[in-house]
Amino acid sequence: MRSAGPRRRGESALVLGALGVVYGDIGTSPLYAMKTVFAVDGGAVGDATRDLLGVASLVCWALTVTVTVKYVVFVLRADNEGEGGVMALAALASRSLGGGHRRAGLAVLLGVLGASLFYGDSVITPAISVLSAVEGLEVVSPRLSAAVLPLAVVVLTALFAAQRWGTNRVGRVFGPVMVLWFGALGTAGLAQVVARPEVLRALSPSYAVLFAVDRPVLTLAVMGAVVLAITGAEALYADMGHFGRRPIRRAWFLLVFPALTLNYLGQAALVARDPGARDDPFFLLFPSWAQLPMVVLATVATVIASQAVLAGAFSMSRQAVQLGFLPRLRIRHTSAQEAGQVYLPAVNRALFVVVLAVMLGFGSAARLATAYGVAVTATFLITTVLLLAVARARWGWSRRRLVLLGGVLGAVELIYSAATLPKVLDGGWLTLLVAATVLTVMTTWRRGHQALAARRVEQEGPLGAVLAEVRAAGVPRVPGTGVYPHLAGATAPLALRATVGRLGVLHERVIVVSARTAAVPHLPGGARITVEPLGRPGDGFAHVAAEFGFQDPPDLTVVLRRALPVVPGDPGDPDTATWFVTRPTLRPTRRSGMSAWRTRLFLALTRAAVGHAEYLDLPSDRTVVMGADIDL
């Protein structure tokens, strides 16, 4: 009984942290979603009660079907050992379908495509969120319009500079702010709903259906704006590894969902009472004395909205590195308690440059809204396909249940996609360009790395041949342990060949350590380790195979410490072992199987990758780097 209090406090802290990170994106959508709805086709949505109830119903049921039913109820259930995001879902689907199955390979490909689209969304969300908040100054005083863009740039710069502090600290700071934010959303919306209670009829889906039947062409255009109300749903799932499923669900049902629903209904009620408020219904919900404080609060909230996307981008990038779709990147763990909380400086810098360029290029939230949603809707569809694969292969769902859920979600999301297609020409091409660029980088790295591995196997030769050479030549042995990280145990590490060929000496104990990534985020103890003696009993060679989850840091020093007591002979001191790694110099040839431009891109990515020793966090004072030329 005494442990219940601390456990509750711990879960409450996670709920607060989830509010500060996970729900920032979807929580700031009221700033621009309804405003964009009323601006569709030059203000084609009329002031008549039927129109207002129709669009309000569309927004409320988008939140219900896509966010509540799909993501909060079903997608969060499809966690991969506690981790979320489209790549984690793809890995789960691949494992559930069977690793060698063609459909499993398709699931991985869909995951890579979904991750690429997520990055496309990530360059729009911070820009539109910050701009829409700062533009509230124009409501307070039109004379302040010239200050909007410079101030937005300052806020954006501060946001990206703060990322190095880590999600945990950012969430603790932002959580109370988001409680205040959602409280303000709900209170302002409730005041308008009380004044015009007939707006509550929009909670019935019949008004959305009647609006669609009465004005089908306009409804399709409006759905392109309704998507803006749910754009944070994918970030909600991507950030699950930071806080867990239960706190995210509790935060949604207890605070976020009611506050958003009340605010959207309140905006519709305000426009029904004052048609002139349609130009900026969010800030006009508040009395004039509260508008400037709300601009300040909204600015802070939009910084938090961007945090949700950035945290998801960091988590997804780490997964892509571990799964072999991105080059080695510097990864900093920002929490001693949560392994999923990471910061990637290179990703942060790249996103900052692109987001800043987008903000300066578009210049206003209204123009950005015309480009927003294209990548998001495509990601929705991919997530639905992967979810159905998991439901069938892992949860054992019947075809009837699959058709029912897939039919409802698929129909809604195909409408979203059709509604956002016209946005491609109005700037939506930008998110697709970013997604295509990321997809090209991922697939190029994957193919290039596979080609490099094949060339290395040819050049390395069998490990047994090196063992025989060492015995035949009587290579002198010196005290201590030499450790050679390697892709596999069947071939000889190039660094080992170089040690024998150039230095003509070896340590008494030689350990070849190979690591591979499993399709699960975490493994018990951080890694699954097997030890296999190599050669004859007196040769002093052993192979250690370590398997990591794709969210586990590949710490080979820990692997060595766990493996040495099992290695035959004197275990030695792991803190005095010398590490030997290979730094390959690649020479392009026609054998790579890639086009010339892809080969050049792969070489550039290889040069930009973090060194093997740094990525594996090997002790710099006991690591020897051996050069090797490899024909790609």
C-alpha positions as CSV (number, residue, x, y, z in Angstrom):
1,M,0.0,0.0,0.0
2,R,2.8,2.4,0.8
3,S,4.1,2.1,-2.8
4,A,0.8,3.2,-4.3
5,G,1.5,6.9,-3.6
6,P,4.8,7.2,-5.3
7,R,3.5,5.1,-8.2
8,R,0.6,7.4,-8.7
9,R,2.9,10.4,-8.5
10,G,5.2,8.9,-11.1
11,E,2.3,8.2,-13.4
12,S,1.0,11.7,-12.9
13,A,4.4,13.1,-13.8
14,L,4.3,11.0,-17.0
15,V,0.8,12.4,-17.8
16,L,2.1,15.9,-17.3
17,G,5.2,15.2,-19.4
18,A,3.0,13.7,-22.1
19,L,0.9,16.9,-22.2
20,G,4.2,18.9,-22.5
21,V,5.5,16.9,-25.4
22,V,3.0,14.6,-27.1
23,Y,0.0,16.9,-27.3
24,G,1.6,20.1,-28.3
25,D,1.1,19.6,-32.0
26,I,-2.6,18.6,-32.0
27,G,-3.3,21.0,-29.1
28,T,-2.4,24.1,-31.1
29,S,-4.4,23.1,-34.2
30,P,-7.3,25.3,-33.0
31,L,-5.1,28.3,-33.8
32,Y,-5.5,27.8,-37.5
33,A,-7.8,24.8,-38.3
34,M,-11.2,26.5,-38.2
35,K,-9.8,29.7,-39.6
36,T,-8.7,27.8,-42.6
37,V,-12.0,26.0,-42.9
38,F,-13.9,29.3,-43.1
39,A,-11.4,30.6,-45.7
40,V,-11.9,27.6,-48.1
41,D,-12.8,28.7,-51.6
42,G,-12.8,32.4,-50.6
43,G,-15.2,31.9,-47.7
44,A,-17.7,29.4,-49.4
45,V,-18.7,28.0,-46.0
46,G,-21.7,30.3,-45.1
47,D,-22.9,31.8,-41.9
48,A,-26.1,29.7,-41.9
49,T,-26.6,27.4,-38.9
50,R,-26.6,24.3,-41.2
51,D,-23.2,25.2,-42.6
52,L,-21.6,26.0,-39.2
53,L,-23.0,22.8,-37.6
54,G,-21.8,20.8,-40.6
55,V,-18.2,21.9,-40.5
56,A,-18.0,21.8,-36.7
57,S,-19.4,18.2,-36.9
58,L,-16.7,17.3,-39.5
59,V,-14.0,18.5,-37.2
60,C,-15.3,16.9,-34.1
61,W,-15.8,13.5,-35.8
62,A,-12.3,13.7,-37.4
63,L,-11.0,14.0,-33.8
64,T,-13.2,11.1,-32.8
65,V,-12.6,8.6,-35.6
66,T,-9.0,9.3,-36.5
67,V,-7.4,10.3,-33.2
68,T,-9.5,8.7,-30.6
69,V,-10.6,5.4,-32.3
70,K,-7.7,4.8,-34.6
71,Y,-4.6,6.2,-32.7
72,V,-5.6,6.3,-29.0
73,V,-7.5,3.0,-28.9
74,F,-5.9,0.8,-31.6
75,V,-2.6,2.2,-32.8
76,L,-1.2,2.8,-29.3
77,R,-2.1,-0.9,-28.6
78,A,0.3,-1.8,-31.4
79,D,3.4,-0.8,-29.6
80,N,6.7,-2.6,-30.4
81,E,7.9,-3.4,-26.9
82,G,6.8,0.0,-25.7
83,E,8.0,2.0,-28.7
84,G,5.9,3.8,-31.2
85,G,6.2,5.4,-34.6
86,V,5.7,4.1,-38.1
87,M,9.1,2.4,-38.3
88,A,8.5,0.6,-35.0
89,L,5.1,-0.4,-36.3
90,A,6.6,-1.6,-39.5
91,A,9.2,-3.7,-37.6
92,L,6.4,-5.2,-35.5
93,A,4.4,-6.0,-38.6
94,S,7.4,-7.5,-40.3
95,R,8.1,-9.7,-37.3
96,S,4.5,-10.7,-37.0
97,L,4.2,-11.7,-40.7
98,G,7.5,-13.6,-40.6
99,G,10.9,-12.2,-41.4
100,G,11.4,-14.0,-44.7
101,H,7.9,-13.4,-46.1
102,R,7.5,-11.0,-49.0
103,R,4.8,-9.2,-47.2
104,A,7.2,-8.7,-44.3
105,G,9.6,-6.9,-46.7
106,L,6.7,-4.8,-48.0
107,A,5.9,-3.8,-44.4
108,V,9.5,-2.6,-43.9
109,L,9.3,-0.6,-47.1
110,L,6.0,1.0,-46.0
111,G,7.7,1.9,-42.7
112,V,10.5,3.6,-44.5
113,L,8.1,5.5,-46.7
114,G,6.0,6.5,-43.7
115,A,9.1,7.7,-41.9
116,S,10.1,9.8,-44.9
117,L,6.6,11.4,-45.0
118,F,6.8,12.1,-41.3
119,Y,9.9,14.2,-41.9
120,G,8.0,16.0,-44.7
121,D,5.4,16.9,-42.1
122,S,8.1,17.9,-39.6
123,V,9.3,20.8,-41.7
124,I,5.8,22.4,-41.8
125,T,4.5,21.9,-38.2
126,P,7.0,24.1,-36.4
127,A,6.7,26.9,-39.0
128,I,2.9,27.0,-39.1
129,S,2.5,26.6,-35.4
130,V,4.8,29.4,-34.4
131,L,3.6,31.8,-37.1
132,S,-0.1,31.2,-36.3
133,A,0.6,32.1,-32.7
134,V,2.7,35.2,-33.3
135,E,0.2,36.4,-35.9
136,G,-2.2,36.9,-33.0
137,L,-0.4,40.2,-32.5
138,E,-2.2,41.5,-35.6
139,V,-5.5,40.9,-33.8
140,V,-4.3,42.9,-30.8
141,S,-3.0,45.7,-33.1
142,P,-2.6,45.7,-36.9
143,R,0.4,48.0,-36.5
144,L,2.4,45.0,-35.1
145,S,2.2,43.0,-38.3
146,A,5.7,44.0,-39.3
147,A,7.1,42.4,-36.1
148,V,5.4,39.0,-36.7
149,L,8.0,37.3,-38.9
150,P,11.2,38.5,-37.1
151,L,9.6,37.5,-33.8
152,A,8.7,34.1,-35.2
153,V,12.3,33.5,-36.3
154,V,13.5,34.3,-32.8
155,V,11.1,31.9,-31.2
156,L,11.9,29.2,-33.7
157,T,15.7,29.6,-33.1
158,A,15.1,29.3,-29.3
159,L,13.1,26.2,-29.8
160,F,15.8,24.3,-31.7
161,A,18.5,25.6,-29.3
162,A,16.6,24.1,-26.4
163,Q,16.5,20.6,-27.8
164,R,19.9,19.7,-26.3
165,W,18.3,19.8,-22.8
166,G,16.3,16.7,-23.7
167,T,12.7,15.7,-23.8
168,N,12.5,15.0,-20.1
169,R,13.5,18.5,-19.0
170,V,11.5,20.1,-21.8
171,G,8.4,18.0,-20.8
172,R,8.6,19.0,-17.2
173,V,8.8,22.7,-18.1
174,F,6.1,22.5,-20.8
175,G,3.6,20.2,-19.0
176,P,2.2,22.8,-16.7
177,V,2.0,25.3,-19.5
178,M,0.0,22.9,-21.6
179,V,-2.4,22.3,-18.7
180,L,-3.0,26.0,-18.6
181,W,-3.3,26.1,-22.4
182,F,-5.9,23.3,-22.6
183,G,-7.7,24.9,-19.7
184,A,-7.9,28.2,-21.6
185,L,-9.1,26.4,-24.7
186,G,-11.9,24.6,-22.9
187,T,-13.0,27.6,-20.9
188,A,-13.1,30.0,-23.9
189,G,-15.0,27.4,-25.9
190,L,-17.4,26.6,-23.1
191,A,-18.4,30.2,-22.7
192,Q,-19.5,30.4,-26.3
193,V,-21.3,27.0,-26.2
194,V,-23.2,28.2,-23.1
195,A,-24.2,31.3,-25.0
196,R,-25.4,29.3,-28.0
197,P,-26.1,25.7,-26.8
198,E,-27.6,24.7,-30.1
199,V,-24.1,24.3,-31.4
200,L,-23.9,21.0,-29.4
201,R,-26.0,19.5,-32.1
202,A,-22.7,19.3,-34.1
203,L,-21.7,16.4,-31.9
204,S,-24.1,14.3,-33.9
205,P,-22.5,12.9,-37.1
206,S,-25.8,13.5,-39.0
207,Y,-24.9,17.2,-39.5
208,A,-21.5,16.2,-41.1
209,V,-23.4,13.8,-43.4
210,L,-26.1,16.3,-44.3
211,F,-23.4,18.9,-45.1
212,A,-21.6,16.4,-47.3
213,V,-24.8,15.4,-49.2
214,D,-25.9,19.0,-49.6
215,R,-22.5,20.4,-50.7
216,P,-20.3,17.5,-51.8
217,V,-17.7,19.5,-53.8
218,L,-17.3,22.0,-51.0
219,T,-17.1,19.2,-48.4
220,L,-14.1,17.7,-50.2
221,A,-12.4,21.1,-50.1
222,V,-13.3,21.6,-46.4
223,M,-11.9,18.2,-45.6
224,G,-8.5,19.4,-46.8
225,A,-8.7,22.0,-44.0
226,V,-10.3,19.7,-41.4
227,V,-7.1,17.6,-41.7
228,L,-5.3,20.4,-40.0
229,A,-7.2,19.6,-36.8
230,I,-5.7,16.1,-36.6
231,T,-2.1,16.6,-37.9
232,G,-0.6,15.8,-34.5
233,A,-2.0,12.3,-34.4
234,E,1.1,10.6,-35.9
235,A,3.5,12.5,-33.5
236,L,1.3,11.2,-30.7
237,Y,2.2,7.7,-31.7
238,A,5.8,8.4,-32.5
239,D,6.4,9.8,-29.0
240,M,4.9,6.8,-27.2
241,G,8.4,5.5,-26.3
242,H,9.0,8.6,-24.3
243,F,6.1,8.3,-21.9
244,G,4.2,5.0,-22.5
245,R,0.7,4.1,-23.6
246,R,-1.3,4.6,-20.4
247,P,-0.2,8.2,-19.6
248,I,-0.9,9.3,-23.2
249,R,-4.4,7.8,-23.1
250,R,-5.2,9.3,-19.8
251,A,-4.1,12.8,-20.9
252,W,-6.2,12.5,-24.0
253,F,-9.5,11.4,-22.4
254,L,-9.2,13.5,-19.3
255,L,-8.1,16.9,-20.7
256,V,-7.1,17.1,-24.4
257,F,-10.1,15.7,-26.2
258,P,-12.7,17.6,-24.1
259,A,-10.8,20.8,-24.4
260,L,-10.3,20.6,-28.2
261,T,-14.0,19.6,-28.7
262,L,-15.2,22.5,-26.7
263,N,-12.9,25.0,-28.4
264,Y,-13.9,23.9,-31.9
265,L,-17.6,24.1,-31.0
266,G,-17.0,27.5,-29.4
267,Q,-15.4,28.8,-32.6
268,A,-18.5,27.7,-34.6
269,A,-20.8,29.3,-32.0
270,L,-18.8,32.6,-32.1
271,V,-19.1,32.8,-35.9
272,A,-22.8,32.0,-35.7
273,R,-23.2,35.0,-33.3
274,D,-20.7,37.3,-35.1
275,P,-20.0,36.4,-38.8
276,G,-17.1,38.9,-38.8
277,A,-15.2,36.7,-36.4
278,R,-14.5,34.1,-39.1
279,D,-11.3,35.9,-40.0
280,D,-9.6,34.8,-36.8
281,P,-12.2,32.9,-34.6
282,F,-9.6,31.6,-32.2
283,F,-8.3,34.8,-30.7
284,L,-11.7,36.5,-31.0
285,L,-13.0,33.9,-28.6
286,F,-11.3,35.9,-25.8
287,P,-12.2,39.3,-24.6
288,S,-9.9,42.1,-25.7
289,W,-8.0,42.3,-22.4
290,A,-7.1,38.6,-22.6
291,Q,-6.0,38.6,-26.3
292,L,-2.4,39.7,-25.7
293,P,-1.8,37.2,-22.8
294,M,-3.3,34.5,-25.1
295,V,-0.8,35.5,-27.9
296,V,2.0,34.9,-25.4
297,L,0.5,31.7,-24.1
298,A,-0.1,30.5,-27.7
299,T,3.5,31.3,-28.7
300,V,4.7,29.1,-25.8
301,A,2.2,26.4,-26.8
302,T,3.3,26.4,-30.4
303,V,6.9,25.9,-29.3
304,I,5.6,22.9,-27.4
305,A,3.7,21.8,-30.6
306,S,7.0,21.8,-32.5
307,Q,8.6,19.8,-29.6
308,A,6.2,17.0,-30.2
309,V,7.3,16.6,-33.8
310,L,11.0,17.1,-33.0
311,A,10.9,14.4,-30.3
312,G,9.2,12.1,-32.8
313,A,11.8,12.9,-35.5
314,F,14.7,12.2,-33.1
315,S,13.2,8.8,-32.0
316,M,12.5,7.8,-35.6
317,S,16.0,8.8,-36.7
318,R,17.5,6.6,-34.0
319,Q,15.4,3.7,-35.1
320,A,16.4,4.2,-38.7
321,V,20.1,4.2,-37.8
322,Q,19.8,1.0,-35.8
323,L,17.7,-0.7,-38.5
324,G,20.3,0.2,-41.1
325,F,18.5,2.9,-43.1
326,L,20.5,5.9,-42.1
327,P,24.3,6.3,-41.6
328,R,25.7,6.3,-38.0
329,L,24.7,9.6,-36.3
330,R,25.8,11.1,-33.0
331,I,23.1,10.1,-30.5
332,R,22.9,11.6,-27.0
333,H,20.7,10.0,-24.4
334,T,19.1,12.8,-22.4
335,S,17.5,10.7,-19.6
336,A,19.0,8.2,-17.3
337,Q,15.6,6.6,-16.7
338,E,14.0,6.6,-20.2
339,A,16.1,5.0,-23.0
340,G,13.8,6.4,-25.6
341,Q,14.6,10.0,-24.8
342,V,17.4,11.0,-27.2
343,Y,18.8,14.0,-29.0
344,L,20.4,13.9,-32.4
345,P,22.4,17.1,-33.1
346,A,22.7,16.5,-36.9
347,V,18.9,15.9,-37.3
348,N,18.2,19.0,-35.1
349,R,20.5,21.2,-37.3
350,A,19.1,19.9,-40.6
351,L,15.5,20.4,-39.5
352,F,16.2,23.9,-38.2
353,V,17.7,25.0,-41.5
354,V,14.8,23.6,-43.6
355,V,12.1,24.9,-41.2
356,L,13.6,28.3,-41.1
357,A,13.7,28.4,-44.9
358,V,10.1,27.3,-45.1
359,M,9.0,30.0,-42.6
360,L,10.8,32.7,-44.5
361,G,9.7,31.4,-47.9
362,F,6.0,31.2,-47.1
363,G,5.9,34.1,-44.7
364,S,2.4,33.5,-43.2
365,A,0.4,30.7,-41.5
366,A,-2.3,31.1,-44.1
367,R,0.0,30.3,-47.0
368,L,1.5,27.4,-45.0
369,A,-1.9,26.0,-44.4
370,T,-2.4,25.6,-48.2
371,A,0.7,23.3,-48.2
372,Y,-0.1,21.4,-45.0
373,G,-1.6,18.0,-44.8
374,V,-0.4,16.2,-48.0
375,A,2.3,14.1,-46.2
376,V,0.2,13.7,-43.1
377,T,-2.7,12.0,-44.9
378,A,-0.4,9.6,-46.8
379,T,1.2,8.7,-43.4
380,F,-2.3,8.0,-42.1
381,L,-2.9,5.5,-44.8
382,I,0.4,3.7,-44.3
383,T,-0.2,3.4,-40.6
384,T,-3.6,1.9,-41.2
385,V,-2.2,-0.7,-43.6
386,L,0.5,-1.7,-41.1
387,L,-2.0,-1.7,-38.2
388,L,-4.3,-4.1,-40.1
389,A,-1.3,-6.4,-40.8
390,V,-0.5,-6.5,-37.1
391,A,-4.1,-7.0,-36.1
392,R,-4.3,-10.0,-38.5
393,A,-1.0,-11.7,-37.9
394,R,-0.4,-10.8,-34.2
395,W,-3.8,-10.3,-32.7
396,G,-5.6,-12.9,-34.7
397,W,-8.4,-10.7,-35.9
398,S,-11.0,-12.2,-38.1
399,R,-11.5,-10.9,-41.7
400,R,-14.8,-9.4,-40.7
401,R,-13.2,-7.2,-38.0
402,L,-10.4,-6.3,-40.4
403,V,-12.8,-5.3,-43.1
404,L,-15.0,-3.3,-40.7
405,L,-12.1,-1.3,-39.2
406,G,-10.1,-1.0,-42.4
407,G,-13.2,0.0,-44.3
408,V,-14.1,2.9,-42.0
409,L,-10.5,4.2,-41.5
410,G,-9.6,3.6,-45.2
411,A,-12.7,5.4,-46.5
412,V,-12.1,8.4,-44.2
413,E,-8.4,8.6,-45.0
414,L,-8.8,8.3,-48.7
415,I,-11.2,11.3,-48.5
416,Y,-8.5,13.1,-46.6
417,S,-5.9,12.2,-49.3
418,A,-8.2,13.3,-52.1
419,A,-9.0,16.5,-50.3
420,T,-5.3,17.4,-49.9
421,L,-4.3,16.6,-53.5
422,P,-5.0,20.1,-54.8
423,K,-2.6,21.4,-52.1
424,V,0.3,19.8,-54.0
425,L,0.4,22.7,-56.5
426,D,-0.1,25.3,-53.7
427,G,3.1,24.3,-51.8
428,G,2.3,20.7,-50.8
429,W,5.0,19.7,-53.2
430,L,7.5,20.9,-50.6
431,T,6.6,18.2,-48.1
432,L,6.6,15.6,-50.8
433,L,10.1,16.8,-51.9
434,V,11.4,16.5,-48.4
435,A,9.9,13.0,-48.1
436,A,11.3,12.0,-51.4
437,T,14.8,13.3,-50.4
438,V,14.7,11.3,-47.1
439,L,13.4,8.2,-48.9
440,T,16.3,8.5,-51.4
441,V,18.8,8.8,-48.6
442,M,17.4,5.9,-46.7
443,T,17.2,3.5,-49.7
444,T,20.6,4.6,-51.0
445,W,22.2,4.0,-47.6
446,R,20.6,0.6,-47.3
447,R,21.6,-0.6,-50.8
448,G,25.1,0.9,-50.5
449,H,25.6,-0.7,-47.1
450,Q,24.5,-4.1,-48.5
451,A,26.9,-3.7,-51.4
452,L,29.7,-2.7,-49.1
453,A,29.1,-5.7,-46.8
454,A,29.3,-8.0,-49.9
455,R,32.6,-6.4,-51.0
456,R,34.0,-6.7,-47.5
457,V,33.1,-10.4,-47.3
458,E,35.0,-11.0,-50.6
459,Q,38.1,-9.1,-49.3
460,E,38.1,-10.4,-45.8
461,G,38.1,-14.1,-46.6
462,P,37.3,-16.9,-44.1
463,L,38.3,-16.4,-40.5
464,G,39.6,-19.9,-40.4
465,A,42.3,-19.1,-43.0
466,V,43.7,-16.3,-40.7
467,L,43.7,-18.7,-37.7
468,A,45.7,-21.2,-39.8
469,E,48.1,-18.5,-41.0
470,V,48.7,-17.4,-37.4
471,R,49.5,-21.0,-36.4
472,A,51.7,-21.7,-39.4
473,A,53.7,-18.5,-39.2
474,G,54.1,-18.7,-35.5
475,V,52.9,-15.1,-35.0
476,P,54.2,-13.8,-31.7
477,R,51.5,-13.2,-29.0
478,V,51.7,-10.4,-26.4
479,P,49.8,-10.3,-23.1
480,G,46.3,-8.8,-23.1
481,T,43.1,-8.9,-25.1
482,G,42.5,-7.6,-28.6
483,V,38.9,-7.0,-29.6
484,Y,37.8,-6.6,-33.2
485,P,34.2,-5.4,-33.9
486,H,33.0,-7.0,-37.0
487,L,29.8,-7.6,-39.0
488,A,29.9,-11.4,-38.6
489,G,32.0,-14.2,-37.2
490,A,32.5,-16.2,-40.4
491,T,35.0,-13.8,-42.1
492,A,38.1,-12.2,-40.8
493,P,37.9,-8.5,-39.8
494,L,40.1,-6.4,-42.1
495,A,41.7,-4.8,-38.9
496,L,42.7,-8.4,-37.8
497,R,44.3,-9.1,-41.2
498,A,46.1,-5.7,-41.0
499,T,47.3,-6.5,-37.5
500,V,48.8,-9.8,-38.6
501,G,50.1,-8.5,-41.9
502,R,51.6,-5.2,-40.9
503,L,52.4,-5.5,-37.2
504,G,53.2,-9.3,-37.2
505,V,51.9,-9.7,-33.6
506,L,48.7,-10.5,-31.8
507,H,47.3,-10.4,-28.3
508,E,47.1,-13.6,-26.3
509,R,43.3,-13.4,-26.5
510,V,41.6,-12.3,-29.7
511,I,37.9,-11.7,-29.6
512,V,35.8,-10.9,-32.7
513,V,32.6,-9.1,-31.6
514,S,29.7,-8.9,-34.0
515,A,26.5,-7.0,-33.4
516,R,23.1,-7.2,-35.1
517,T,19.8,-5.3,-34.6
518,A,16.7,-7.3,-33.8
519,A,13.2,-6.2,-34.9
520,V,12.2,-5.4,-31.3
521,P,13.1,-2.1,-29.6
522,H,14.7,-3.6,-26.4
523,L,16.2,-6.9,-25.3
524,P,16.6,-8.0,-21.7
525,G,19.8,-6.7,-20.2
526,G,20.4,-4.5,-23.3
527,A,21.6,-7.3,-25.5
528,R,21.4,-11.0,-26.2
529,I,25.0,-12.5,-26.1
530,T,26.4,-15.8,-27.3
531,V,30.1,-16.8,-27.0
532,E,31.8,-19.3,-29.4
533,P,35.4,-20.5,-29.2
534,L,37.2,-20.3,-32.5
535,G,40.0,-22.7,-33.8
536,R,41.8,-25.0,-31.5
537,P,41.6,-24.7,-27.7
538,G,45.1,-23.1,-27.4
539,D,44.6,-20.6,-30.2
540,G,43.1,-17.9,-27.9
541,F,40.4,-16.9,-30.4
542,A,36.7,-16.5,-29.7
543,H,33.6,-15.0,-31.4
544,V,31.1,-13.0,-29.3
545,A,27.7,-12.3,-31.1
546,A,25.5,-9.6,-29.6
547,E,22.0,-8.8,-30.6
548,F,20.5,-5.4,-29.7
549,G,17.0,-4.0,-29.9
550,F,16.7,-1.1,-32.3
551,Q,16.3,1.3,-29.4
552,D,19.2,-0.1,-27.4
553,P,22.5,1.7,-27.6
554,P,25.1,-0.8,-29.1
555,D,27.5,-0.6,-26.2
556,L,30.1,-3.2,-27.0
557,T,32.2,-2.4,-23.9
558,V,29.3,-3.8,-21.8
559,V,29.1,-6.8,-24.1
560,L,32.8,-7.5,-23.6
561,R,32.4,-7.2,-19.8
562,R,29.6,-9.7,-19.9
563,A,31.3,-12.1,-22.3
564,L,34.9,-12.3,-21.0
565,P,34.1,-14.5,-18.0
566,V,32.6,-17.0,-20.5
567,V,35.5,-16.9,-22.9
568,P,37.8,-20.0,-22.5
569,G,41.1,-19.3,-20.7
570,D,42.1,-16.3,-18.6
571,P,39.3,-13.8,-18.8
572,G,41.6,-10.8,-18.4
573,D,40.5,-7.3,-17.5
574,P,38.0,-5.7,-19.9
575,D,39.2,-2.3,-18.9
576,T,42.7,-3.0,-20.4
577,A,41.5,-4.6,-23.6
578,T,42.6,-2.9,-26.9
579,W,40.0,-2.3,-29.6
580,F,40.8,-2.5,-33.3
581,V,38.4,-1.0,-35.8
582,T,38.5,-0.6,-39.6
583,R,38.2,2.7,-41.3
584,P,37.5,1.8,-44.9
585,T,38.4,4.1,-47.8
586,L,35.9,3.3,-50.6
587,R,36.7,3.3,-54.3
588,P,33.7,3.3,-56.5
589,T,33.4,0.7,-59.3
590,R,30.7,-0.5,-61.6
591,R,30.1,-3.5,-59.4
592,S,28.1,-1.5,-56.7
593,G,24.8,-2.3,-58.5
594,M,23.8,1.4,-58.1
595,S,23.7,4.2,-60.5
596,A,26.6,6.7,-60.5
597,W,24.7,9.4,-58.7
598,R,23.5,7.0,-56.0
599,T,27.1,5.7,-55.6
600,R,28.3,9.3,-55.1
601,L,25.5,9.9,-52.6
602,F,26.5,6.8,-50.6
603,L,30.1,7.9,-50.5
604,A,29.1,11.3,-49.3
605,L,26.9,9.7,-46.6
606,T,29.8,7.4,-45.6
607,R,32.1,10.4,-45.1
608,A,29.5,12.2,-43.1
609,A,28.8,9.3,-40.8
610,V,30.1,9.2,-37.2
611,G,33.2,7.1,-36.9
612,H,32.8,3.5,-35.8
613,A,34.7,4.0,-32.6
614,E,32.7,7.1,-31.6
615,Y,29.4,5.5,-32.5
616,L,30.2,2.4,-30.4
617,D,31.5,4.6,-27.6
618,L,34.8,2.8,-27.5
619,P,37.5,4.1,-25.2
620,S,39.6,6.5,-27.3
621,D,42.8,5.8,-25.4
622,R,42.5,2.0,-26.1
623,T,41.2,2.1,-29.7
624,V,43.4,1.5,-32.8
625,V,41.9,2.6,-36.1
626,M,43.3,0.6,-39.1
627,G,42.8,1.9,-42.6
628,A,41.6,-0.4,-45.5
629,D,40.9,0.2,-49.2
630,I,37.7,-1.4,-50.4
631,D,36.4,-1.4,-54.0
632,L,32.7,-0.7,-53.8
